[in-house]
Amino acid sequence: MIVFGLGGLVWAPFTPIAYSFLQSGVAPDEQQQVVTLWTTGSMVAAPLGLMIGGPLVELAGAGGGLVLSGGLTLLLVPIAAFAVLRRAPDRHVVRG
């Protein structure tokens, strides 16, 4: 439960943060194409993940599969933190 609670704290804000991060690094006239490519990649990755995850859960069992899933989700924290912290701050300000 603790692992899934921590994983939920990581996963819940993932989509809005990921799209904001993606859009902030792309020129406005390229955003539609990049977001479309990102969405297409996500749509392809989901069934592939299920195809790979099914046999892993079969091997690990239900409890082991849940722990493995939570642990892998928590591994995203340092990867995301590294990606965010190494980015240079934006030099331009958009005023509306």
VMD Tcl script that builds the backbone (N, CA, C; Angstrom):
set m [mol new atoms 288]
animate dup $m
set s [atomselect $m all]
$s set {name element resname resid chain x y z} {
  {N N MET 1 A 0.819 -1.186 0.000}
  {CA C MET 1 A 0.000 0.000 0.000}
  {C C MET 1 A 0.869 1.258 0.000}
  {N N ILE 2 A 1.955 1.211 0.740}
  {CA C ILE 2 A 2.839 2.380 0.795}
  {C C ILE 2 A 3.457 2.648 -0.579}
  {N N VAL 3 A 3.916 1.577 -1.226}
  {CA C VAL 3 A 4.529 1.734 -2.544}
  {C C VAL 3 A 3.514 2.300 -3.534}
  {N N PHE 4 A 2.273 1.796 -3.499}
  {CA C PHE 4 A 1.270 2.309 -4.420}
  {C C PHE 4 A 0.851 3.731 -4.061}
  {N N GLY 5 A 0.843 4.060 -2.775}
  {CA C GLY 5 A 0.554 5.435 -2.389}
  {C C GLY 5 A 1.603 6.387 -2.937}
  {N N LEU 6 A 2.868 6.017 -2.794}
  {CA C LEU 6 A 3.941 6.850 -3.339}
  {C C LEU 6 A 3.898 6.876 -4.862}
  {N N GLY 7 A 3.597 5.718 -5.453}
  {CA C GLY 7 A 3.470 5.667 -6.910}
  {C C GLY 7 A 2.342 6.550 -7.407}
  {N N GLY 8 A 1.235 6.592 -6.664}
  {CA C GLY 8 A 0.111 7.451 -7.041}
  {C C GLY 8 A 0.482 8.925 -6.997}
  {N N LEU 9 A 1.308 9.294 -6.015}
  {CA C LEU 9 A 1.767 10.685 -5.949}
  {C C LEU 9 A 2.613 11.045 -7.161}
  {N N VAL 10 A 3.317 10.058 -7.703}
  {CA C VAL 10 A 4.129 10.289 -8.897}
  {C C VAL 10 A 3.241 10.279 -10.136}
  {N N TRP 11 A 2.335 9.311 -10.231}
  {CA C TRP 11 A 1.584 9.096 -11.464}
  {C C TRP 11 A 0.444 10.094 -11.649}
  {N N ALA 12 A -0.232 10.476 -10.591}
  {CA C ALA 12 A -1.416 11.340 -10.720}
  {C C ALA 12 A -1.132 12.627 -11.496}
  {N N PRO 13 A -0.067 13.346 -11.196}
  {CA C PRO 13 A 0.185 14.581 -11.967}
  {C C PRO 13 A 0.996 14.358 -13.233}
  {N N PHE 14 A 1.231 13.110 -13.622}
  {CA C PHE 14 A 2.127 12.844 -14.745}
  {C C PHE 14 A 1.651 13.481 -16.045}
  {N N THR 15 A 0.391 13.265 -16.426}
  {CA C THR 15 A -0.081 13.740 -17.727}
  {C C THR 15 A 0.006 15.255 -17.868}
  {N N PRO 16 A -0.533 16.047 -16.926}
  {CA C PRO 16 A -0.408 17.499 -17.122}
  {C C PRO 16 A 1.035 17.998 -17.063}
  {N N ILE 17 A 1.842 17.399 -16.214}
  {CA C ILE 17 A 3.245 17.823 -16.138}
  {C C ILE 17 A 3.984 17.437 -17.412}
  {N N ALA 18 A 3.740 16.239 -17.910}
  {CA C ALA 18 A 4.422 15.786 -19.127}
  {C C ALA 18 A 4.065 16.666 -20.316}
  {N N TYR 19 A 2.788 16.984 -20.477}
  {CA C TYR 19 A 2.395 17.830 -21.603}
  {C C TYR 19 A 2.931 19.255 -21.445}
  {N N SER 20 A 2.932 19.790 -20.235}
  {CA C SER 20 A 3.489 21.128 -20.005}
  {C C SER 20 A 4.989 21.142 -20.302}
  {N N PHE 21 A 5.675 20.121 -19.840}
  {CA C PHE 21 A 7.115 20.003 -20.067}
  {C C PHE 21 A 7.400 19.879 -21.560}
  {N N LEU 22 A 6.616 19.069 -22.240}
  {CA C LEU 22 A 6.772 18.871 -23.679}
  {C C LEU 22 A 6.539 20.170 -24.442}
  {N N GLN 23 A 5.463 20.866 -24.118}
  {CA C GLN 23 A 5.125 22.095 -24.822}
  {C C GLN 23 A 6.110 23.217 -24.534}
  {N N SER 24 A 6.685 23.231 -23.343}
  {CA C SER 24 A 7.618 24.305 -23.011}
  {C C SER 24 A 8.937 24.189 -23.772}
  {N N GLY 25 A 9.244 23.005 -24.277}
  {CA C GLY 25 A 10.499 22.815 -24.989}
  {C C GLY 25 A 10.361 22.794 -26.495}
  {N N VAL 26 A 9.149 23.091 -26.990}
  {CA C VAL 26 A 8.896 23.022 -28.427}
  {C C VAL 26 A 8.370 24.373 -28.895}
  {N N ALA 27 A 8.789 24.781 -30.062}
  {CA C ALA 27 A 8.292 26.037 -30.637}
  {C C ALA 27 A 6.777 25.938 -30.858}
  {N N PRO 28 A 6.048 27.048 -30.678}
  {CA C PRO 28 A 4.587 27.011 -30.815}
  {C C PRO 28 A 4.094 26.422 -32.135}
  {N N ASP 29 A 4.790 26.690 -33.235}
  {CA C ASP 29 A 4.322 26.159 -34.521}
  {C C ASP 29 A 4.628 24.670 -34.700}
  {N N GLU 30 A 5.388 24.071 -33.784}
  {CA C GLU 30 A 5.693 22.639 -33.848}
  {C C GLU 30 A 4.919 21.824 -32.826}
  {N N GLN 31 A 4.180 22.484 -31.929}
  {CA C GLN 31 A 3.530 21.774 -30.832}
  {C C GLN 31 A 2.509 20.750 -31.305}
  {N N GLN 32 A 1.712 21.078 -32.297}
  {CA C GLN 32 A 0.688 20.130 -32.748}
  {C C GLN 32 A 1.328 18.831 -33.234}
  {N N GLN 33 A 2.359 18.937 -34.037}
  {CA C GLN 33 A 3.008 17.746 -34.571}
  {C C GLN 33 A 3.668 16.918 -33.464}
  {N N VAL 34 A 4.323 17.596 -32.534}
  {CA C VAL 34 A 5.033 16.891 -31.472}
  {C C VAL 34 A 4.041 16.211 -30.529}
  {N N VAL 35 A 2.974 16.902 -30.155}
  {CA C VAL 35 A 1.969 16.302 -29.276}
  {C C VAL 35 A 1.278 15.131 -29.981}
  {N N THR 36 A 1.030 15.247 -31.274}
  {CA C THR 36 A 0.443 14.137 -32.027}
  {C C THR 36 A 1.374 12.929 -32.020}
  {N N LEU 37 A 2.668 13.153 -32.233}
  {CA C LEU 37 A 3.637 12.066 -32.199}
  {C C LEU 37 A 3.706 11.451 -30.802}
  {N N TRP 38 A 3.692 12.281 -29.770}
  {CA C TRP 38 A 3.723 11.818 -28.382}
  {C C TRP 38 A 2.503 10.936 -28.104}
  {N N THR 39 A 1.328 11.386 -28.517}
  {CA C THR 39 A 0.097 10.632 -28.286}
  {C C THR 39 A 0.119 9.312 -29.051}
  {N N THR 40 A 0.597 9.339 -30.274}
  {CA C THR 40 A 0.700 8.110 -31.066}
  {C C THR 40 A 1.641 7.113 -30.390}
  {N N GLY 41 A 2.764 7.588 -29.909}
  {CA C GLY 41 A 3.698 6.711 -29.197}
  {C C GLY 41 A 3.072 6.103 -27.961}
  {N N SER 42 A 2.301 6.905 -27.214}
  {CA C SER 42 A 1.620 6.398 -26.019}
  {C C SER 42 A 0.585 5.339 -26.372}
  {N N MET 43 A -0.136 5.559 -27.456}
  {CA C MET 43 A -1.166 4.606 -27.866}
  {C C MET 43 A -0.553 3.280 -28.313}
  {N N VAL 44 A 0.611 3.325 -28.909}
  {CA C VAL 44 A 1.298 2.103 -29.328}
  {C C VAL 44 A 1.936 1.413 -28.122}
  {N N ALA 45 A 2.452 2.209 -27.179}
  {CA C ALA 45 A 3.148 1.644 -26.027}
  {C C ALA 45 A 2.208 0.898 -25.084}
  {N N ALA 46 A 0.965 1.335 -24.966}
  {CA C ALA 46 A 0.043 0.708 -24.006}
  {C C ALA 46 A -0.173 -0.782 -24.283}
  {N N PRO 47 A -0.566 -1.178 -25.482}
  {CA C PRO 47 A -0.746 -2.621 -25.697}
  {C C PRO 47 A 0.570 -3.402 -25.652}
  {N N LEU 48 A 1.670 -2.769 -26.055}
  {CA C LEU 48 A 2.962 -3.449 -25.960}
  {C C LEU 48 A 3.331 -3.683 -24.495}
  {N N GLY 49 A 3.048 -2.703 -23.662}
  {CA C GLY 49 A 3.304 -2.850 -22.229}
  {C C GLY 49 A 2.471 -3.968 -21.622}
  {N N LEU 50 A 1.215 -4.060 -22.022}
  {CA C LEU 50 A 0.368 -5.149 -21.540}
  {C C LEU 50 A 0.880 -6.502 -22.024}
  {N N MET 51 A 1.349 -6.549 -23.250}
  {CA C MET 51 A 1.858 -7.790 -23.814}
  {C C MET 51 A 3.107 -8.261 -23.053}
  {N N ILE 52 A 3.941 -7.320 -22.647}
  {CA C ILE 52 A 5.146 -7.663 -21.889}
  {C C ILE 52 A 4.813 -7.877 -20.418}
  {N N GLY 53 A 3.911 -7.045 -19.878}
  {CA C GLY 53 A 3.573 -7.113 -18.461}
  {C C GLY 53 A 2.825 -8.369 -18.068}
  {N N GLY 54 A 1.982 -8.883 -18.964}
  {CA C GLY 54 A 1.203 -10.083 -18.648}
  {C C GLY 54 A 2.073 -11.260 -18.240}
  {N N PRO 55 A 3.051 -11.630 -19.054}
  {CA C PRO 55 A 3.928 -12.735 -18.655}
  {C C PRO 55 A 4.745 -12.438 -17.393}
  {N N LEU 56 A 5.137 -11.174 -17.198}
  {CA C LEU 56 A 5.882 -10.828 -15.978}
  {C C LEU 56 A 5.028 -11.023 -14.732}
  {N N VAL 57 A 3.763 -10.616 -14.810}
  {CA C VAL 57 A 2.862 -10.803 -13.670}
  {C C VAL 57 A 2.600 -12.290 -13.456}
  {N N GLU 58 A 2.499 -13.037 -14.529}
  {CA C GLU 58 A 2.321 -14.489 -14.414}
  {C C GLU 58 A 3.495 -15.113 -13.659}
  {N N LEU 59 A 4.706 -14.672 -13.961}
  {CA C LEU 59 A 5.893 -15.193 -13.277}
  {C C LEU 59 A 5.989 -14.727 -11.831}
  {N N ALA 60 A 5.675 -13.461 -11.585}
  {CA C ALA 60 A 5.834 -12.875 -10.245}
  {C C ALA 60 A 4.640 -13.154 -9.344}
  {N N GLY 61 A 3.494 -13.514 -9.914}
  {CA C GLY 61 A 2.280 -13.678 -9.118}
  {C C GLY 61 A 1.595 -12.334 -8.942}
  {N N ALA 62 A 0.376 -12.367 -8.427}
  {CA C ALA 62 A -0.403 -11.134 -8.289}
  {C C ALA 62 A 0.263 -10.142 -7.337}
  {N N GLY 63 A 0.642 -10.586 -6.156}
  {CA C GLY 63 A 1.287 -9.695 -5.185}
  {C C GLY 63 A 2.625 -9.191 -5.667}
  {N N GLY 64 A 3.415 -10.086 -6.213}
  {CA C GLY 64 A 4.721 -9.695 -6.741}
  {C C GLY 64 A 4.592 -8.748 -7.918}
  {N N GLY 65 A 3.563 -8.964 -8.733}
  {CA C GLY 65 A 3.327 -8.070 -9.864}
  {C C GLY 65 A 2.974 -6.670 -9.414}
  {N N LEU 66 A 2.169 -6.577 -8.345}
  {CA C LEU 66 A 1.802 -5.263 -7.810}
  {C C LEU 66 A 3.021 -4.542 -7.238}
  {N N VAL 67 A 3.837 -5.273 -6.498}
  {CA C VAL 67 A 5.054 -4.671 -5.931}
  {C C VAL 67 A 6.011 -4.253 -7.042}
  {N N LEU 68 A 6.166 -5.104 -8.053}
  {CA C LEU 68 A 7.030 -4.782 -9.181}
  {C C LEU 68 A 6.524 -3.545 -9.917}
  {N N SER 69 A 5.229 -3.469 -10.142}
  {CA C SER 69 A 4.640 -2.317 -10.823}
  {C C SER 69 A 4.854 -1.036 -10.022}
  {N N GLY 70 A 4.606 -1.095 -8.726}
  {CA C GLY 70 A 4.815 0.079 -7.876}
  {C C GLY 70 A 6.269 0.500 -7.836}
  {N N GLY 71 A 7.169 -0.476 -7.739}
  {CA C GLY 71 A 8.598 -0.163 -7.709}
  {C C GLY 71 A 9.080 0.464 -9.008}
  {N N LEU 72 A 8.614 -0.083 -10.133}
  {CA C LEU 72 A 9.001 0.492 -11.423}
  {C C LEU 72 A 8.459 1.911 -11.588}
  {N N THR 73 A 7.258 2.150 -11.079}
  {CA C THR 73 A 6.694 3.498 -11.136}
  {C C THR 73 A 7.537 4.465 -10.313}
  {N N LEU 74 A 7.982 4.023 -9.146}
  {CA C LEU 74 A 8.820 4.890 -8.315}
  {C C LEU 74 A 10.172 5.181 -8.956}
  {N N LEU 75 A 10.632 4.304 -9.831}
  {CA C LEU 75 A 11.889 4.570 -10.536}
  {C C LEU 75 A 11.777 5.762 -11.474}
  {N N LEU 76 A 10.563 6.142 -11.805}
  {CA C LEU 76 A 10.379 7.314 -12.661}
  {C C LEU 76 A 10.730 8.617 -11.944}
  {N N VAL 77 A 10.685 8.616 -10.623}
  {CA C VAL 77 A 10.949 9.850 -9.858}
  {C C VAL 77 A 12.351 10.393 -10.127}
  {N N PRO 78 A 13.414 9.627 -9.929}
  {CA C PRO 78 A 14.739 10.212 -10.188}
  {C C PRO 78 A 14.967 10.541 -11.662}
  {N N ILE 79 A 14.388 9.760 -12.556}
  {CA C ILE 79 A 14.541 10.042 -13.983}
  {C C ILE 79 A 13.880 11.371 -14.326}
  {N N ALA 80 A 12.662 11.569 -13.834}
  {CA C ALA 80 A 11.952 12.821 -14.097}
  {C C ALA 80 A 12.652 14.001 -13.432}
  {N N ALA 81 A 13.108 13.816 -12.196}
  {CA C ALA 81 A 13.795 14.896 -11.497}
  {C C ALA 81 A 15.064 15.306 -12.236}
  {N N PHE 82 A 15.807 14.330 -12.718}
  {CA C PHE 82 A 17.017 14.624 -13.475}
  {C C PHE 82 A 16.695 15.409 -14.747}
  {N N ALA 83 A 15.655 14.982 -15.457}
  {CA C ALA 83 A 15.278 15.654 -16.703}
  {C C ALA 83 A 14.858 17.094 -16.450}
  {N N VAL 84 A 14.109 17.319 -15.389}
  {CA C VAL 84 A 13.632 18.670 -15.080}
  {C C VAL 84 A 14.774 19.544 -14.586}
  {N N LEU 85 A 15.611 19.027 -13.721}
  {CA C LEU 85 A 16.669 19.837 -13.122}
  {C C LEU 85 A 17.789 20.186 -14.095}
  {N N ARG 86 A 18.013 19.379 -15.116}
  {CA C ARG 86 A 19.106 19.681 -16.042}
  {C C ARG 86 A 18.688 20.618 -17.154}
  {N N ARG 87 A 17.391 20.900 -17.271}
  {CA C ARG 87 A 16.922 21.840 -18.296}
  {C C ARG 87 A 17.313 23.259 -17.926}
  {N N ALA 88 A 17.701 24.022 -18.921}
  {CA C ALA 88 A 18.008 25.439 -18.699}
  {C C ALA 88 A 16.697 26.192 -18.518}
  {N N PRO 89 A 16.671 27.173 -17.638}
  {CA C PRO 89 A 15.445 27.946 -17.463}
  {C C PRO 89 A 15.116 28.746 -18.722}
  {N N ASP 90 A 13.823 28.935 -18.958}
  {CA C ASP 90 A 13.394 29.727 -20.118}
  {C C ASP 90 A 13.867 31.163 -19.969}
  {N N ARG 91 A 14.351 31.708 -21.062}
  {CA C ARG 91 A 14.834 33.088 -21.069}
  {C C ARG 91 A 13.776 34.065 -21.546}
  {N N HIS 92 A 12.723 33.569 -22.186}
  {CA C HIS 92 A 11.698 34.464 -22.719}
  {C C HIS 92 A 10.426 34.341 -21.895}
  {N N VAL 93 A 9.717 35.438 -21.823}
  {CA C VAL 93 A 8.459 35.487 -21.071}
  {C C VAL 93 A 7.349 35.840 -22.041}
  {N N VAL 94 A 6.288 35.070 -22.016}
  {CA C VAL 94 A 5.139 35.355 -22.868}
  {C C VAL 94 A 4.175 36.215 -22.066}
  {N N ARG 95 A 3.836 37.355 -22.597}
  {CA C ARG 95 A 2.919 38.265 -21.909}
  {C C ARG 95 A 1.614 38.325 -22.683}
  {N N GLY 96 A 0.515 38.245 -21.954}
  {CA C GLY 96 A -0.774 38.210 -22.624}
  {C C GLY 96 A -1.563 39.394 -22.468}
}
mol reanalyze $m
mol bondsrecalc $m
mol representation Tube
mol addrep $m
